[in-house]
Amino acid sequence: MGLALSSLEAIRSEMEEWEATTLAETLRRRPERKPEFKTASGIPVKRLYTPLDVAGLDYLRDLGFPGQYPFTRGVYATMYRGRIWTMRQYAGYGTAEETNKRFKYLLKQGQTGLSVAFDFPTQLGYDPDHPMAAGEVGKVGVSVFSVEEMMRLFNGIPLGQVTTSMTINATTNAILAMYIATAEAQGYEQAQLGGTVQNDILKEYVARAMYIFPPEPSMRLAVDIIEYCAKHMPRWNPISISGYHIREAGANAVQELAFTLANAIAYVEGALERGLNVDDFAPRLSFFFAAHNDFFEEIAKFRAARRMWARIMKERFGAKKPRSCALRFHTQTAGSTLTAQQPLVNIVRVAIQALAAVLGGTQSLHTNSFDEALCLPSEEAVLIALRTQQVIAYESGVTRTVDPLAGSYYVEWLTNEIEERAWRYIERIDRMGGAVKAIEEGYMQKEIARSAYEQQKAIEEGELVVVGVNRFRLEGEEVKVELLKVDPAVEEEQKRRLRELRARRDNRKVEDALDALRRASEGEENLMPYVLRAVKAKATIGEIFGVLREVFGEYKPPLIF
């Protein structure tokens, strides 16, 4: 890295001598454990890395300085010396009151931002009394079907003073509208609000299947939010382009990075087609990645992501503002790596993953709870998860300097290698016509399925060791963890609240708002103002998306083999 040619030749010569003598003698006496070492993404890893492996690296071109293009070393000049990342634990279950209690507990314990998990009916635009909601109300997140539930969710929490992340996609428009209305009821203007909605519908077709409409109207709704926030909510992140769920579905690190950036390109193109100026919305785009167990690969992935996005924005889209080129991201430790066997070992996994996220330069972080392979996180488990972040932040010393692993021959080589492999995926997707076309043809889905199969095969054959699962098992193991379960009575309670709401609201006002939304959705207007009007009239999420289902139809996925 910046060494003279004569120095590189000297290193090459000395390395050949080392291989022929010291290494050869060691291998004769003590052979290596396996013939080939690979990262979790299948990238072959050499025995040793030297300046020879990064000879083409140009410091100013490829690394630069923190807070400056290409942002490889971080999006802020001082990183954690100035401000620790936001500790944003994902939470939500049962009723709004139960989740509100968990929020307040976490804030009291030192959490610095909120993150909301919504149940399946809320994510798919069904009210609690819909047949499709049966058995799912409040189970994997909080049930929020109206603005009144949103007000209960944030009761006593000043929304102008805390940032909130909401993992919501197909129904983002209604959920964001409810949040705005709740904040206004507290006395705040929407321009004061800080936070994020995920609003990444493309990854739903690829990884989670929490979609409602076909891709075209879904993209319209996503861009509506980008446009609306650019004009009215300057502190709000209108989208969090998510690699996390792609990774949880079985993608490897390279695929996670490539498919996430390909989706991001599609959103930028959609906003530009709407007539927006790239520098008016790009600074508020955000990302969401997973952190898995392969420590150095994850760190290199995050560094490569920043450099790739900077170049995409500057060279492909002509962004002028530095902030338009800066990839800011939230990280969550990997739920798919957690085991039901020996669940306390998950604490160690989460700590390793969280440290990788921090050394990779994340802006906010969720650490999973050790019991999540068994149940919703208990209060004890979520406290340990939060404390894990706090130990890294305040006891480990890794926050004292910016990008401390920069210059590592292995880390820099691996960053380059991941980037090169990710570019190959993006170039192929471009040749197919972009992310939407690639999704419609099932390309991303097939690649993820192939990767998931290979990972599972490696586990079953013992090539990939999972402690407590295929090695180091305990005979006659009993899980001694207190399980958190949602009371089945939650569903009946939510149905009762829904009936009461419909009985006492001004139903004529609701119908007028829904009719206006229907007419607007048949045209080309931004639908956010119409959804906000319906929410304030106390229309439910099922009613709002019932109207949109009539206009847009529902998506039926292709069969993927």
N, C-alpha and C positions, 0 to 999 in steps of 0.2 A: 504494500500500500504506500506508494510514493517512493519506493526504494529505487536506487539506481540499478541499471541493468547489470553492472558488475557485481553488485551486492546480491541480486537475485541468482546470478550464476554461481556465486560462492555458496549460497544457501543450497542450491540444487546439488552441487558437488558434495557438500558436507552431508546432505540428506542421503544421497546414494551410498556414501561411506557408512553412515549410521545403519541403513537398511542391511548392508552386506555384513556388518559386524555385530553391533549391540543388539539390533532387532532380531537378526537371524539366530543368534545364540539364545536369546530369550524365548523365541518361538520353538526352538528345538527342545528346550527344557520344559516349557510351559505353553502349550498351544492355546490359542484364543478360544473362547467359549462357543463360537459359531462361525461358519464360513463367511457370512455376510451380515453386516449391521445396517438397518434401515430405520428411517423415521417412521412415525405413524402413518404418514402419507406415502410411504414406499420409496422415499428418496434415499439412495445408497449413501452411507456415511463412511468416510475414510477413517483410517486409524489415526491420522494426525493431520492437522491443518497448519500451514505456514504462510509466510508472505507470498509464496508462489501461487496460492489459491485465490488471492485477491490482488494479483498484480495489475489487473486492469481497472481497479477501483480508483476513481478520481474523487478525492475528498470533497471538494467544493461542488462538483456536479452531482455526486451520488449521495452524499451525507449532508454537507452544509452544517448550519448551526440551528439549534432549537429555536422555533418560532419563525423560521425563514424557509422559503422554498428550497428543496423539495420536502421539507418537514420530516425527513427520515428520523431525525433525532428528537422529535416531539413538536407539538403544535404551539407550545408556549415557551418563551425564552427561559423561564426559571422553573417550569414544571412544578414538582411537589415542594421545592424550596419556598415557593410563593404560596401555594394552596394545595392541601391534600385533596385527592380525588373525592368526588361525592360518594358517600356510602349510602347506597340506595337499595335496601332490601325489598325484594318482590313479595307482596303480601296481599291476601284477599281470600275470604271464604265466608260462606254462610250469608248472614244479613249485613247490611251496611253498618249497623251498630257494632257487630262483632269485629268487623274489619277496622272500624274506627278505633276500637279499643286496642287492637294490635298496632295500628299506626302510632297512637299516642305512647304505647309502651316502647316501641322502637325509637321514637324521637327522644324519649326520656333516657334511653340507654346510649344515646350518642349518634344515632343515625342522622344523616345530614340532608336527605332527600327522600321523597315518597315514591313508591312504585306500586301500581295497582294491577292485580290479577282479576279478571272478570270471568264469570262462569260461562259455560258453552251457550246457553240460551241468549245471554247478552251479546256474546261474540257473533252469533248467527242471526240476530234480529228477531228473536221470538220472545213473547211475553211468558211469564211463569205458568199461565194456564193453557198454553198451546200444547197439543199432544206431543210435539217434538221435544218439548222441554221436560217431559215427565222423567223423574229420577235424576235430573241433572242440575236442578236449581241449587245454587250455592255450593256445588261440589268441588269444582277445581278453581273457583274464584268467587268473587262477591257478586250477588245478584243486584243489578241496577237496571230497572226497566223504565224509570221516569226521572225527571228532574228532582222530585221529592226524595227519591232514594239517593241521588247524588248529594243532596244537601245533608242527608243523614250521614253519609259516608265521610264528609269533611266537617261535620259539626265540631266547632271549637278549634279548628285548624285554619289559621288565616292564610288564604290562598295567595295573597299578595306578598307573603313573606317566606314561602316555601316553594321549592320547585317539585313538580309532580310528573312522573313518567307513567303513561298508561298504555299497557300492552293490549291494543285493540286495532283491528284492521278493517274487516268488512263493514263494521258499523261505526267507524271512527267519526263520521260527520255528526251523528247524534250524540255520541259520548263527549266529544269536544264541545258541542253546543250546550250540553247539560253542565259541563264544567264551567263554561263562560257564564251561564245563567246563575250558577251557584256563587261564583266569585262576585258577580254584580250584586247579588242579594246580600253579600257580606260588605259591600261598599267599595269594591275594586273595579277599575276599568279593565277591559280585556287587554289593552296595551301594556298593562302592568304585569301581566301574568308570565311566569317563566315555567318551562317544562317541555314535555315531549309527548307526542302521540306516535305510536309505531307506524300505522298507516301504510304498511308495506304489503300490498295485496299480492304482488307477484310471487313472493316467496310462499304464499298460501297455496298457490297452484302447484308449486314445486315440492313443498315439504309438509304442510300442516292440514290442508284441506278445510280451513275455516274461511271459506269463501261463500258468497251468495250468487253474485252475478257473473256473466261472461267477462273475459278480460277487458274488452273495450269500455263498457260502462264503468267497470271497476277502476280502470285507469282514469276515467273522467272524474270520478269521485275523489280519488287520491290527489289529482292535480288541483281540483277545487280547493282542497285544504292548503296546498302549497301556495296557491294564489291568494287565498283569503288571509293566511297568516302573514304573507309578505306585505299585504296592504294594511292589516289591522292589528297584528300581534307580533311586533318586532323582536320580542324576547322569547318567542315560542319556536321550538323545533317542530316543523309540520310533518316530518317523516323521520323514521329511524330505520334505515335500510338494513335488513336483518340477515346476517349470516348464521346467527345462533341456531335458528330452527332448521336451516339447511344442514348444519353440522349434526344436530340432534337426530336428523332423519337418516344419517349414515354417511354423509359426505366426509371426505378427508380435508385437511387444512387448505390444500391448494384449491380444491373445488369450492370450499366455503368462501375463500377470498375471491376467486374468479367469478362465481355466480352472483355473489353480492354486488360486486362492481358492475357486472353486466346489467343487473337489475337497476342499479343506480343510474347508469347511462340512459336507460329507458325512461326513468322519471325525469331526468334533466331534459331529454328530448321532448317529452310530453309538455313540460312547462314552457319550453321555448316555442313549441307549436302553438301554445295558448297565447303567445305574444309577450311573455315576460322576458325581462333582461336578465341574463345569467347572474350578474352581480347583485341583483335585487333579491334573489332567493337562495343562491348557493351557499352563502355564509351560514344559513340556518339548517342546512341538511346535516343529518347526523347518522351514525352507524351503530350497529349492535353485533358484537362478535362473541363467540364462545371461547373459553379457555379450557383446553384439555390437558392431559397428563404429560405429553411430550414437551418438556419444559422449554428447550431451546427452539424447537420448531414453532411453538406458539409465539415466543418473543419475536422470532424472525418474521412470522406472518404479520404481526401488527406493524412492524417497521416497514415491511414491503407494502402493506396496505396504504400507509401514508404517502409513500413515494409514488406509488401507482396512481392514486387519486389526484395528487398534485399535478402529475403530468397529464392525466385525462382532462382535468379542468382547464389547464393552461393551454395545452397543445390541441386538444380536440374541440373544446368549447370556447376558447378565447377569453377565459375569465381574466379580469384585470386586478381585482382586489386579492391581496394575499389570503384573506380569510375565506374567499371562495375556493381556494385550493387546499385548505387545511382540513384534513379528515379528523373529526372529533368522534369518539366512540365510547359507548357503554359496553362493559363486559359482564357476562355471567359465567360462573364456573359451570362445568358440564354435568347436567343432570343425567345424561346417558351413561356416565362412568360410575355413578353411584350404585352400590350393591346392597341388596337386602341381606346378604350374608355378612356377618361381622360388621354391622353398620357403623360402629364407632371408628372403623378404619377410614370411613369417608371423610372424617375431619382432616386427616392427613392429605388425602387427595385434594380436597378443597383448598387447603393451605398452599399446596404446590401450584395449583392452577391460579389462585389469586396472586401469588408472587409473580408468576409469569405475566399476568395481565399488567401488574404494576411496573415490572421491568420493561414491558412492552409499551408503556406510556398511556394507559387508559385514562379517560376523563371521569368515569364513574364506574362503580363495581357492585355487583350483587354476588354474595357468596351463598351457595346452597347449604341447606341444613342436612345434617348427617342422616336424618330419618326419612328423607324424601323418596327413597325407593320403597318405603312402606306406607306412608301416609302424608297428609298435609303437615307442614312443619309445626312441631310443638313449640311452645314458648321457650323451653329450655334449649332446644336445638337451634332455634333462630338466634338466640342470644349468643351461643357459641360461634355461630357463623359470623355474626357482627363483630364479636371480639377477635376473631381471626383477622379481619381487616384492620382492626385497631392495633393489634400487635405488630402487623407488618408496617403500619403507618408510623407508629411511635416507638417501637422497640428494635426493629431490625436494622435500622440505619440505611436502608436502600433509598430513602427519599432525600438523602443529603446532596446528591449530585445528579445531574441530568443524564439520562441514557448511559448508565454505567457500563454496559456491555459493549458499547460501540468500540470498534477497533479489534475486537476478538476475531481472530482469523476464521474461526468456525461460524460465529454468528453472522459476520459480514458475508461469508460465502453462502451460508444457508439463506440469508435474506435475498441475495441475488438469485439463487436457484429457485426459491419459491416464486419470486417475481417472474422469472422467465417462464416457468411452467404455467402460471396464472395467465400471462399474456397469451400463451398458445390457446387456452380455452376461450378467452375473450375474442381473439381473432377468428376462431371458428364460429362463435356465436354471431359475430358481425357478418360473416359470410352467409349465415343462415337468414339474415334479415333482422337481427337484434333479439333481445331477451324474450319479448312477447312471442315472436315466431318460434323461438327455440322451445319455449314452454308449451306452445300449442302442438308442436311436433313431438313433445315428450322427450326431448334430448336431455335436458337437465335431470329429469326424473330418472331416466335410464342410467345416466352416469352415477347418480346418487345410489340407486338400487344396486348397481354393480359394486360400488365401494362398500356399501353396507354388507353385502354378501361376503366380500373378501375379508372384511374385519371379523364377521361372525365365524367364518371358516377358520381364520387364524386363531381365534379363541378356542374353538372346539378341538383343534388339532394341537393346542398347547404352544403354538409359536408365539402368540401374544399372551403374556401372563397377566391374569387378573387375580390379585391376592384375595384368597378366601373363596374364590369361585372355581378356578381350574388348578390352583396350587395353594398350598398352605391352608387347607380346609380344616375345620374343626369337626370332629366326629360327634354326632348327637347334639349339634348346636341348637340352642334355644335363643330366639330373639327376645331380649329383655329390654324393650323400648316401649315407653308409654305412647300409644297410638292416639292421634287426634282424629276424631271422626265428626263429620257434620251431622247434626241432629236432623232426622228425616222431617221433623216438624217445620223446618225452615221453608220447605216448599209450600206447605199449607198456609204458613204465615204470609208468604209473598203473594199467594193467590188472594188472600183476604185483603191485603193492602191494595192490590190491583182493583178488586171489586169496589172498595171504598173510594178510590181515586176516580173511577169512572162514574160513580154515583154523585159525587159532589162537585166535579169540575164543570165548566161551561162547555158542554159538548158541541154546541153550535160553533163556538170559537175554534174548537179542535177541528171540526169538519171543514171550516173555512180555510184553516192553515194547511190541512192535508190536501184539499183541492188545489190550493195555490202551488203546493209542492208537486202535485201530479202534473199540472200544466207546465211548470218550469222544467221538470224532468223530461218532458216530451220535446223541449227545445234545446237550446245550447247554453243557457245561463248557468252561472255558478250557483250551486244548490245550497251552499252553506247558509246564506241569509234565510232561505225558506225553511231549512231544517231548524235553525235557531228560533224562528217564529213558532214552529210547531212544538218544539220543546217547551218554550215559555208558555204556550197554551195548555201544557201538561198532556200532550200527546205521548203515547208510550212508544218504546222502541219497536214493538211488534207492529203498531199501527203505521209508524213512519216507514219501516222497511217492507211492510205489506204493500203500501202504495208503490214503492220502488220496484218490488218484485213484479207487480202488474205491468209496469212500463218496461223494465229491463229484462225480465225473465230470469231463470236460474241456470247456473252453469252445470253441465254434465261432462265430467272429465273423460278423456279418451282412455281406452284400455292400454296399459303399458306392460309390455312383457320383456 
